[in-house]
Every structure is written in structure tokens, then in C-alpha cells.
């Protein structure tokens, strides 16, 4: 197939797994797990609704391989064999909707206040085994792929970071020592699952903290992961709290809101792709199909053999399918005026900006945030009630309508 014909709906094969389009729902915390990290009906309902959106694959939220070192909240786990039954229920429910599903496996010492140097050598070896055991359970549950979480504030990100990893043994030092544990985990999981099972790895190409990793280090990591058999590199960024707490620049940069440019991590994926042949995925403000098509067209011309997956980093509105054409999506949104009560959550994730801007008649994108756009669109299409978190959100929408209609 000529690269010029590749678009969002072109299938792509990762290892032996054919994904029907180039859109993956990224891992996002649903806060739905039961006691001990088990899958609940809420978990299943959450993912089934997203499976109906038309995405090619869902990557399940961070699922902990360890019951001790785990982030707060109702987090899913795959830390013991008792979790397999619930995970299988989840897989079967998503497969019933015709959607693929992968499991992201992770470990997190951050909440305990520890850094890599605080772990004993034996604890490092035990963590490797926990990842292998978690991968085995993912396969037993029937997941189509596994993603090793090496990004953000998770333990493998801490080991990779030149700021947080101050170990002096084989798991520390320069980038080659700091990534040793990742390669060991990858090698052992590959030996377990065999050559044909798809393995992904997510990592932060830039940490956006002083003294943290930059592309200078992470392109070496990406190349090494490819050499050790990774099938897809999932490029993220930031979400470090070394310089500032939650909501600091690094955190915001890794979870970009409407103030950030659409596709703000694409340049990082482009740079990583220059050093590997492995398919590369990215996320961060990839909510506009028009823009995503433009990115793929640009890359097909500029970067040889690029196979960039559009990774959708939003919580998809269950009623909005990317499998529809853009024209159908616009038509769908125009019919929302039929609702007498417009609930803002209905549109979360439909598109951060651009599709709604078109429907608003070209209101300058830089002048509005995402919430204002959604509220304005709702009012213009006959909404009688707005559900908002702050009355100022509704006031701002009314102000915009006044400007647009000169009233």
C-alpha cells in the first residue's frame, strides 16, 4: 500500500495483530476497581461503552502488578491469579463489541515516597518477576496486547529518569544502566508470550523537569527497546512531580488541556521515529480527525516508513464513533438540539475544539477554552439546561453567543 493512501481508517498490523484503524483509546484511570483491585461491573460498563465508539483498540488503564506499590484510588490490579477471572470478563465484554483490548501493566513507588535507590537489589529482581507474572495473567485473561508502562510517575519511569535514579549498581548510572531493568522485563515477558504476541511500551520522550530525560536519552531507550523486540513505542511526555506538585508544568504538559496546541507531542513521536522502524504511537490533544489526517499525510511524505498510530487520549463519548465519516459526525452533533436537557458530560471527548468551531461558524480557536465551546454549542442548538461545575462557565458561553449574534 502506498503511504499516500494511509489515513485514520487504514488497518495496521502490530506484530501479528491487525488493528482495524489507526486510533487507540489511551489508558486512563476510571476509578472503578473493587476492593483488592478487581474488575467490577462499573469497569466493564465503562470500557464497553468506549468499545462502541469505533476505536481500533482500547488500552486498559494502568493495572498494577504489585498490591503494595500502587497509586491511590480504586486501581485495577493483576497482582495475583485471583484477578484473572474479572479481567477475562472485561476482555470478553469488549470483544463482544468487536473491539480489541490491551492491558497496560505498571508498578508505582511514587506514592510511598520512595525512589529507585530506596529499593534493595532483591526488590528490583522481585519487581521484574511481578511484571512477568502480570503479563502471564494478561495472556490468560485473553488480552490482545500488553503495554509496559515506563512513563510519567511510575516506577519504571523513575528508573529511566536521570533525575530520580541515583542508584550505583547495574540498575543505575548512565542511560544504559538506567534502562537495564526495562530490557530485562521486556526480555522475560517476550520469552513468556512468544514471538507473535504484541508488546507495547509507553515512555515519556521528554520529562519537562530540570535534570530529567530529554530526547537525547529517550531515543537511545527507544532504539534499545526495539532491538529487544518491542512491537510498538507509545510516546508520551511529562507528568513528573519533581519540580512541582500535581498541576505543575510537567503534569499539565503530559495531560494537555485546551490551552495547549493540538497534537503537542507529535514532534516527539516524529523524532523517536527517526531512530526506529518499529511503529510509533503518540497522544496529547489528538482529538480532531481533520488534524490527525493532516499529521499522517505530513509524516507519510516526510518520514520514511512512518506508521504513526493516532492515539486518542480522551475519554470517548460512547455515542460518538470515529468509525463514522467526518460528515456524519458533524451531522450527529447538529442533531444534539433534539435533547431538551443537555448534559455537558455527553460531549466530553467528542472533539476538544475544531469540529465544534466549524459548527459555531469559525469562532477563533484561540479565544475559547474547550468547556466554553461545548456550552456555547449546546445553547446555540436549543439546550434548555446546562449542567456546569461553575456558573461562570454558563455566563461565558452566553457572552460568546452575544458576540456572535451581535446581541
MOJO-V506175 format. One line per field, one symbol per residue. ss: DSSP state (a for helix, b for strand, c for the rest). psi: psi as a letter, one per 30 degrees, with the letter a starting at -180 (. if undefined). burial: # if it has 16 or more other ideal C-beta (glycine too) atoms within 10 Angstrom, else .. Layout:
ss = ???
psi = ???
burial = ???
//
This chain:
ss = ccaaaccccccbbbccbbbcccbbbcccccccccaaacccaaaaaaaaaaacccccbbbbbbbbcccccccccccbbcccaaaaaaaaaaaaaaaacccbbbbbbbcccaaacccaaaccaaaaaaaaaaaaaaaaaaaaacccbbbbbbccccaaaaaaccccccccccccccaaaacaaaaaaaaaaaaaaccccbbbbbbbccccccccccaaaaaaaaaaaaaccccbbbbbccccccccccccaaaaaacccccccccccaaaaaaaacccccbbbbccccccaaaaaaaaaaaaaacccccbbbbbcccccccccccccaaaaaaaaaaaaacccbcaaaaccccccaaaaaaaccccaaaccaaaaaaaaaaacccccbccccaaaaaaaaaaaaaaacc
psi = kkfffkafgklkkjcgjjkfagkkklkkkfhflakgglkleeeeeeeeeefffglekkjllkjkfkfejkllaikllhflfffeeeeeeeeeeeefggklklkkklkjfeffglleffkleeeeeeeeeeeeeeeeeeeefgkflkkkjglbglefeeefkfefjglgafgabaeeefgeeeeeeeeeeeeeflffkkklkkljekfhlkgakafeeffeeeeeeefggkfkjjjalbhkgeflakgleeeeffikafflkkhfgefeeeeeffflfkkkllligifjeeeeeeeeeeefefjkgkikkjjjhljkkfgjkfflleeeeeeeefffffkfjjkefegkfekeeeeeeeffggkkeffkleeeeeeeeeefggkfkkjlfkffeeeeeeeeeeeegh.
burial = ..#..#.##..#.##.#.##########.#.##...####..##.###.#################..##...######...##.######.##....############....##..#....#..##.##########.#########################.#...##..#.##########..##..#...#############..##.#.######.###.#############.##....#.#######.#...#####.######.##.############.###.##..##..#..#############.#.##.....#...#..#.....#.#.###############..#....#.############.#..#.#....##.##..##......
//
